[in-house]
Structure formats: structure tokens, C-alpha cells
Amino acid sequence: MNVLVYLLPLALMLGLGGLLAFLWSLKSGQYDDLDGAAVRVLSDDDLPPDPAPKGPAKS
């Protein structure tokens, strides 16, 4: 039973810390753009551009 004297305040502090971290993330705008990451995955910005053809095109 003596262990509850240590574990109960520790659990309350961890819970309060998690709540404060969540509130901070809301205030700093972490959840403002929910669709941006999904769209960024689809973009091909990391691919190098195709080289321009040299000379006249042959047909």
C-alpha cells in the first residue's frame, strides 16, 4: 500500500503533462491542416525534371 503514495501522484502528474502537451499542440496549430500531409504524399516534387530534348524533333 505504500507504493500508492508514489504511484498515484506520479500517474496524476503524467496525465496532467499529457493534457498540457495536447493543449499546447492545439494552441500552436498542429491540427490546422489535416489534409495537407495526405496531399503532399501524392506530389512528385522529389523527382528531377525531364531533360529538355536537344536539337529539332525528328518525325
TAQUIKA-V516224 format. One record per backbone hydrogen bond with DSSP energy under -1.0 kcal/mol. NH is the residue of the N-H (numbers start at 1). CO is the residue of the C=O. If there is no record, write none. Layout:
# TAQUIKA-V516224
NH,CO ; NH,CO
This chain:
# TAQUIKA-V516224
7,3 ; 8,4 ; 10,6 ; 11,7 ; 12,8 ; 13,9 ; 14,10 ; 15,11 ; 16,12 ; 17,13 ; 18,14 ; 19,15 ; 20,16 ; 21,17 ; 22,18 ; 23,19 ; 24,20 ; 25,21 ; 26,22 ; 27,23 ; 28,24 ; 30,25 ; 32,29 ; 39,35 ; 40,36 ; 41,37 ; 47,44
